[in-house]
């Protein structure tokens, strides 16, 4: 039982140290990087929306042909 608690504590310490290391390496993005990320994300969302609309459009056409 005591060994299990030690293993849990050791895993928690390990996770905390890894988490702390990642936070130390992280930095706030600059204006240029943020702008580029926003553009790429927006383009991706638009493309996924267009693809979804096309799929829905063709499914409606196929359902109407079968009726």
MIVEX-32886 format. One record per atom (N, C-alpha, C): residue number from 1; chain; x, y, z. Coordinates in steps of 0.1 Angstrom, whole numbers, plus 2048, in hexadecimal, padded with zeros to 3 digits. Layout:
residues N
+-----+-------+-----+-----+-----+
|   n | chain |  xx |  yy |  zz |
+-----+-------+-----+-----+-----+
| NUM |     A |   X |   Y |   Z |
...
+-----+-------+-----+-----+-----+
end
This chain:
residues 67
+-----+-------+-----+-----+-----+
|   n | chain |  xx |  yy |  zz |
+-----+-------+-----+-----+-----+
|   1 |     A | 808 | 7F4 | 800 |
|   1 |     A | 800 | 800 | 800 |
|   1 |     A | 809 | 80D | 800 |
|   2 |     A | 813 | 80C | 808 |
|   2 |     A | 81C | 818 | 809 |
|   2 |     A | 823 | 81A | 7FC |
|   3 |     A | 827 | 80E | 7F5 |
|   3 |     A | 82E | 80F | 7E8 |
|   3 |     A | 825 | 815 | 7DE |
|   4 |     A | 818 | 812 | 7DE |
|   4 |     A | 80F | 817 | 7D4 |
|   4 |     A | 80D | 826 | 7D6 |
|   5 |     A | 80D | 82B | 7E2 |
|   5 |     A | 80C | 839 | 7E5 |
|   5 |     A | 819 | 841 | 7E0 |
|   6 |     A | 825 | 83A | 7E2 |
|   6 |     A | 831 | 840 | 7DE |
|   6 |     A | 831 | 841 | 7CE |
|   7 |     A | 82C | 837 | 7C8 |
|   7 |     A | 82C | 837 | 7B9 |
|   7 |     A | 823 | 842 | 7B4 |
|   8 |     A | 817 | 844 | 7BB |
|   8 |     A | 80E | 84F | 7B7 |
|   8 |     A | 814 | 85C | 7B9 |
|   9 |     A | 81B | 85E | 7C4 |
|   9 |     A | 822 | 86B | 7C7 |
|   9 |     A | 82D | 86D | 7BD |
|  10 |     A | 834 | 863 | 7B9 |
|  10 |     A | 83F | 865 | 7B0 |
|  10 |     A | 839 | 868 | 7A2 |
|  11 |     A | 82E | 862 | 79E |
|  11 |     A | 828 | 865 | 791 |
|  11 |     A | 823 | 874 | 791 |
|  12 |     A | 81D | 878 | 79C |
|  12 |     A | 818 | 886 | 79E |
|  12 |     A | 824 | 890 | 79D |
|  13 |     A | 82F | 88D | 7A4 |
|  13 |     A | 83A | 896 | 7A3 |
|  13 |     A | 840 | 896 | 795 |
|  14 |     A | 840 | 88B | 78E |
|  14 |     A | 845 | 88A | 780 |
|  14 |     A | 83C | 893 | 777 |
|  15 |     A | 82F | 891 | 779 |
|  15 |     A | 826 | 899 | 770 |
|  15 |     A | 827 | 8A8 | 773 |
|  16 |     A | 829 | 8AB | 77F |
|  16 |     A | 82A | 8BA | 783 |
|  16 |     A | 837 | 8BF | 77D |
|  17 |     A | 842 | 8B8 | 77E |
|  17 |     A | 84E | 8BD | 779 |
|  17 |     A | 84E | 8BE | 769 |
|  18 |     A | 847 | 8B5 | 763 |
|  18 |     A | 846 | 8B6 | 754 |
|  18 |     A | 83D | 8C2 | 750 |
|  19 |     A | 832 | 8C3 | 758 |
|  19 |     A | 829 | 8CE | 755 |
|  19 |     A | 830 | 8DC | 757 |
|  20 |     A | 838 | 8DD | 762 |
|  20 |     A | 83F | 8E9 | 765 |
|  20 |     A | 849 | 8EC | 75A |
|  21 |     A | 850 | 8E2 | 755 |
|  21 |     A | 85A | 8E3 | 74A |
|  21 |     A | 853 | 8E9 | 73D |
|  22 |     A | 848 | 8E3 | 73A |
|  22 |     A | 840 | 8E8 | 72E |
|  22 |     A | 83C | 8F6 | 730 |
|  23 |     A | 837 | 8FA | 73B |
|  23 |     A | 833 | 908 | 73E |
|  23 |     A | 83F | 912 | 73D |
|  24 |     A | 84B | 90D | 741 |
|  24 |     A | 856 | 916 | 740 |
|  24 |     A | 85A | 918 | 731 |
|  25 |     A | 859 | 90E | 729 |
|  25 |     A | 85C | 90F | 71B |
|  25 |     A | 852 | 917 | 713 |
|  26 |     A | 845 | 917 | 717 |
|  26 |     A | 83B | 91D | 710 |
|  26 |     A | 83C | 92C | 710 |
|  27 |     A | 838 | 932 | 705 |
|  27 |     A | 839 | 941 | 704 |
|  27 |     A | 82D | 946 | 6FD |
|  28 |     A | 829 | 953 | 700 |
|  28 |     A | 81E | 959 | 6FA |
|  28 |     A | 821 | 95B | 6EB |
|  29 |     A | 818 | 958 | 6E2 |
|  29 |     A | 81B | 95A | 6D4 |
|  29 |     A | 81B | 969 | 6D0 |
|  30 |     A | 823 | 96C | 6C7 |
|  30 |     A | 824 | 97A | 6C2 |
|  30 |     A | 818 | 97D | 6B9 |
|  31 |     A | 816 | 98A | 6B6 |
|  31 |     A | 80B | 98E | 6AE |
|  31 |     A | 80B | 987 | 6A0 |
|  32 |     A | 816 | 986 | 69A |
|  32 |     A | 817 | 97F | 68D |
|  32 |     A | 814 | 970 | 68E |
|  33 |     A | 819 | 96A | 698 |
|  33 |     A | 816 | 95B | 699 |
|  33 |     A | 807 | 959 | 69C |
|  34 |     A | 801 | 962 | 6A5 |
|  34 |     A | 7F3 | 961 | 6A8 |
|  34 |     A | 7EA | 963 | 69C |
|  35 |     A | 7EE | 96D | 694 |
|  35 |     A | 7E7 | 970 | 688 |
|  35 |     A | 7E7 | 964 | 67E |
|  36 |     A | 7F2 | 95F | 67C |
|  36 |     A | 7F4 | 953 | 673 |
|  36 |     A | 7EC | 947 | 678 |
|  37 |     A | 7EC | 945 | 685 |
|  37 |     A | 7E4 | 939 | 68A |
|  37 |     A | 7D6 | 93C | 689 |
|  38 |     A | 7D1 | 948 | 68B |
|  38 |     A | 7C3 | 94B | 689 |
|  38 |     A | 7BE | 94A | 67B |
|  39 |     A | 7C7 | 94E | 671 |
|  39 |     A | 7C3 | 94C | 663 |
|  39 |     A | 7C2 | 93E | 65F |
|  40 |     A | 7CC | 936 | 663 |
|  40 |     A | 7CC | 928 | 660 |
|  40 |     A | 7C0 | 921 | 666 |
|  41 |     A | 7BD | 924 | 672 |
|  41 |     A | 7B1 | 91E | 679 |
|  41 |     A | 7A4 | 922 | 672 |
|  42 |     A | 7A3 | 92F | 66E |
|  42 |     A | 797 | 933 | 667 |
|  42 |     A | 795 | 92D | 65A |
|  43 |     A | 7A0 | 92C | 652 |
|  43 |     A | 7A0 | 925 | 645 |
|  43 |     A | 79C | 916 | 647 |
|  44 |     A | 7A1 | 910 | 651 |
|  44 |     A | 79D | 902 | 653 |
|  44 |     A | 78E | 900 | 657 |
|  45 |     A | 789 | 90A | 65F |
|  45 |     A | 77B | 909 | 663 |
|  45 |     A | 772 | 90B | 656 |
|  46 |     A | 776 | 915 | 64E |
|  46 |     A | 76E | 917 | 642 |
|  46 |     A | 76E | 90B | 639 |
|  47 |     A | 77A | 905 | 637 |
|  47 |     A | 77B | 8FA | 62E |
|  47 |     A | 773 | 8EE | 633 |
|  48 |     A | 773 | 8EC | 640 |
|  48 |     A | 76B | 8E1 | 646 |
|  48 |     A | 75C | 8E4 | 644 |
|  49 |     A | 758 | 8F0 | 645 |
|  49 |     A | 74A | 8F4 | 643 |
|  49 |     A | 746 | 8F2 | 635 |
|  50 |     A | 74F | 8F6 | 62B |
|  50 |     A | 74B | 8F4 | 61D |
|  50 |     A | 74A | 8E5 | 61A |
|  51 |     A | 753 | 8DD | 61F |
|  51 |     A | 753 | 8CF | 61C |
|  51 |     A | 746 | 8C9 | 622 |
|  52 |     A | 742 | 8CD | 62E |
|  52 |     A | 736 | 8C8 | 634 |
|  52 |     A | 729 | 8CD | 62C |
|  53 |     A | 72A | 8D9 | 627 |
|  53 |     A | 71E | 8DE | 61F |
|  53 |     A | 71D | 8D6 | 612 |
|  54 |     A | 728 | 8D3 | 60C |
|  54 |     A | 728 | 8CB | 5FF |
|  54 |     A | 723 | 8BD | 602 |
|  55 |     A | 728 | 8B7 | 60D |
|  55 |     A | 723 | 8A9 | 610 |
|  55 |     A | 714 | 8AA | 612 |
|  56 |     A | 70F | 8B3 | 61A |
|  56 |     A | 701 | 8B4 | 61D |
|  56 |     A | 6F9 | 8B7 | 610 |
|  57 |     A | 6FE | 8C0 | 607 |
|  57 |     A | 6F8 | 8C3 | 5FA |
|  57 |     A | 6F6 | 8B6 | 5F2 |
|  58 |     A | 701 | 8AF | 5F1 |
|  58 |     A | 700 | 8A2 | 5E8 |
|  58 |     A | 6F7 | 898 | 5EF |
|  59 |     A | 6F7 | 897 | 5FC |
|  59 |     A | 6EE | 88D | 603 |
|  59 |     A | 6DF | 891 | 600 |
|  60 |     A | 6DC | 89E | 600 |
|  60 |     A | 6CE | 8A2 | 5FD |
|  60 |     A | 6CB | 89F | 5EF |
|  61 |     A | 6D4 | 8A1 | 5E6 |
|  61 |     A | 6D1 | 89E | 5D7 |
|  61 |     A | 6CF | 88F | 5D6 |
|  62 |     A | 6D8 | 887 | 5DC |
|  62 |     A | 6D6 | 878 | 5DB |
|  62 |     A | 6C9 | 873 | 5E1 |
|  63 |     A | 6C5 | 879 | 5EC |
|  63 |     A | 6B8 | 875 | 5F2 |
|  63 |     A | 6AD | 879 | 5E9 |
|  64 |     A | 6AD | 884 | 5E3 |
|  64 |     A | 6A2 | 888 | 5DA |
|  64 |     A | 6A2 | 880 | 5CD |
|  65 |     A | 6AD | 87B | 5C8 |
|  65 |     A | 6AD | 873 | 5BC |
|  65 |     A | 6A7 | 865 | 5C0 |
|  66 |     A | 6A9 | 860 | 5CB |
|  66 |     A | 6A4 | 853 | 5CF |
|  66 |     A | 695 | 853 | 5D2 |
|  67 |     A | 68F | 85F | 5D5 |
|  67 |     A | 681 | 85F | 5D9 |
|  67 |     A | 678 | 85F | 5CE |
+-----+-------+-----+-----+-----+
end
